[in-house]
Amino acid sequence: MKDSEKKCAFSADGVHAGMPPRIKPVLTVSYMVLSVLFVVCLIVANLIEIKTVDLGWFTITAGVIVFPVSYIINDCVVEVYGFGKARLMIWLGFAMSLLVALFLNVAIWLPGGSDWHGQQAMEEVYGSVPRIMAASFAAFICGSMVNAYVMSRMKRAAGDSMNNHGSFSLRAIVSTLFGEGVDSMVFFPVAFGGVFGWDTIISLILTQALLKTAYEALILPVTIVVVGRLKRIEGLDTVDEGISYKWWRLREV
């Protein structure tokens, strides 16, 4: 086991002090389930992102109902398993999203059969322009990595208070605000710069970041329960010490 994975007394989450140390596999079943759910949320969010929804004075994309879940999972993984495993999960999500986009475009390019009459609809729904796709992928990597980094560094700085609910709640909300903010600041200028005015783009950035953070705050009680259960199951409460925060160091899990 790496030094960064420290056994701690997480009394606020219901895990008793003095748990006997045990060797954990590099990738546990719980971690794999979270990673699969993370990837599914990303793929679904990208597929439904094309639909806009009016909420009173605000216009959002349908992906808002799914995409924040990926940040919640990100927070859970960093809190329990550490930054290294979150980094691996993020790159896995990026690779699978890219693969889905590739397969969809190949399917669109394939000649349709004589009974196929949905080509135009399929192109309209799934034929995202390269600029939108590039903006989405860049925003995802930047936002997710910043979210994981802020969560990890705040936990290191929390010291003895890191295991109480208030400390975790603050980490979860602040990291999401930073992550979603960076995500929006990358996506909207790249995707819509020169198409929309900067007033509109800035409004979209602020609206998306604040709404997604509010989503995180609303579901925070559920997140706290999930984190507590994971800590009990895994016997882990990882504090990242002496690790590299370089995005590309996938071997450090």
N, C-alpha and C positions, 0 to 999 in steps of 0.2 A: 504494500500500500504506500502511496506517495505521502510525503510529509504534509502536503497541502490539505489532505483529507483528515481532519482532526476530529476525534471523538469528543463530544461536548455534552454537558448536561443541559438539555433543552426543556426545562421544567414548564415553561409557558406553553409549550406545545404538547405536553403530556408525556415526554420521554424522560425517564428517571436517570439520575446521575449514577455513575458506577456501572454502566453497561459493559459487559465483557467484550474486549476487542475481538473482532473476527475479520477474516480476510474476505474482501468483497471482490467479485469478478469485475473486470474493467467495464463491461456493459451489462447491467442488470435488466431483468424483465420489465421492471417499472420504468426504467429509463428508456427502454426501447418502445414501450407503449406510449410514453409521452412524446418521443421523437416522431412516431408514426402519426399521432394526433396533430402534432405541430405541422408536419408536412401536408397532411390532408387539409388543415385550415388554410395554409398558404395557397394551395392549388385551388380550393373552392373560392377563396377570396378573389383570386385573379380571374376566375371564370365568371363571377357575378359582378365584378367591378365595373362592367360596362353600363350597368343600369343606374340611373340617377333617381333619387328619392327626395321629394319635397317634405321637409319637416318645418312647418310654419314659415319663418323667415329664412330658414337654411335649406340649402340643397346639398345632399350628401350622396355618396355612392353606396350601392347595396353591400359592397365589401366591408363596410363599417360594422355590420352585424357579426362578421366572422373574424376579420383580421385582428382585432384587439385580443382575441383568445390566444393567438400565437404569442403575443407579448406576455400574457399571463403565464403561459407554459414556460416561456423563456425565464421569467422571474422564478418560477418553481424550480427549474433545473439549476439555475445559478445558486439559489439559496441552499439546495440540498446537495448537489453534485459538484458545483464549482464552475468557474468560467470556462475551463478547458472542454468540458462535456457540452456546455452550451454552444461554444464555438463550433464543435463538430456537428451538432444538431442544426445550427444555422446554415452551414455550408451544405449539409445534406438536403435541407429544404430548398436552398438555391439550386442545387443540381437537379433535383426532381422537378422543380417548377420549370426549369429550362428544358428538361426532357419532355414534359407535357406540352410546352409551347411548340417544340420541334415536331412532335407527333401530330398535333392539331394542324399545323401548317402543311405537313406531308399529306394528311387526310384531305385537306382542302384542295391541294394541288392534284390529287389523283383524279382521273377522269371518272365522272359519274356513270352509273348504269342507265339503261333505258327507262327504268322505273323510278329513278331518283329525280325528285323535283325540288329538293331543298337546298341546292347549291348556293343560291343567292342568300338565303337566310343563314346558312352556315358561315358564309364569308362575312356577313354583317355581324354575327354574334362572336365568332372565334377568330376572325382575321384581323387581329389587332395590328395596327401599323407598327413598324419597327421602332419608331421613336417612343411610343407609349410603352412598349415592352422593355426597351432599354431603361427608360425612366423607372419603371416598376421594379426591375431587378436591382438597379443601383440603389434605389431608395430602401429596398428591403435589406440588403446587405449592410448599408450604413446605419439604418435605424436599429436593426436587431443587434448589431455588434455594440453600438453605443449603449443600448439598453442593458445588455449583459455586463459591459464594462462598468457602468455607473453602479449597477446593483452589487457587483463584486467589490468595488473599491469602498462603497458605503458600508458594506458588511465588515470589511477589514477595519475600517475606522470606528465602527460601533463599539468594539471591545466587549466588555462584560454585558452591555445592554443589548447585544445583538439578538438574543433569543426571546425577548419579550415581543408581544404582538404589536405594540406601538412602533418599535424599531423596524420590524419587518414591513409594517404598513407604510411607513415613511419611505423606506427603500423602494417598495413596489411602485408607489405613486410617482416619486421623483424620477426613478429610472424610466418609467413609461413616458412621463412628460418629456424627458430628454430624447428618448428613442423615437417617439412619435413626432416630436418637433423636427428632429433631423430627417426622418423619413419624409415628412411633408415638405421640408425645405429643399430636399433633393428632387422629389417627384414632380411637384407642380411647376417649378421653373423649367425643368428639362422637358416635361411633357407638353406644357402649354405656353412657354415663353415665346412671344411674338404672335401668339394666337389670341390670348386674353391680355387685357391691360394689367399692369402691375398691381393696381388697386384690387382687382379681382383675385389675382394670384395670392397676394398677401392675405386677403380675407379667407381664401380657401385653406391656406397654410394654418392660420390661427384656429379656424373653425374645426378642421379635422383633428389637429393636435389636442385641442381642449375637449372635444366630444369623445375621442378615444380614451383620453385620460379619465374623464368622468365615468366612462364605461368600466374602466379598471377599478375605480373607487367604489362603484356600485356593487361589483361582484367580489370585492375584496374579502368579505366574510367567508365566502366559499373558498377563495384562494388560501386563506389562513388554515382552514380545515384540511385542505388537500396537502399543504406543505407539512402540517403536523403529522398527518397520516404517513406521508412519504418518509419523514424522519424516523418514525417508529419502525416502519417496515425495513428501511435500509440500514438503520443504526448509524446514520451519517448526518453531519451538520458541517459541511465543508467551508473552511475559511481559506481563501486563496493566499498562500504565502510563497514567495519566491518563484512565482510563475511568470511566463511571458504573456503579455497582452497583445502580441502581434497576431493579426487576424488570420494569417496563413499558416500558423504553427499547428496543423491538425494532429500531429503525432502526440502532442501534449494533452492527453485526455485523463 
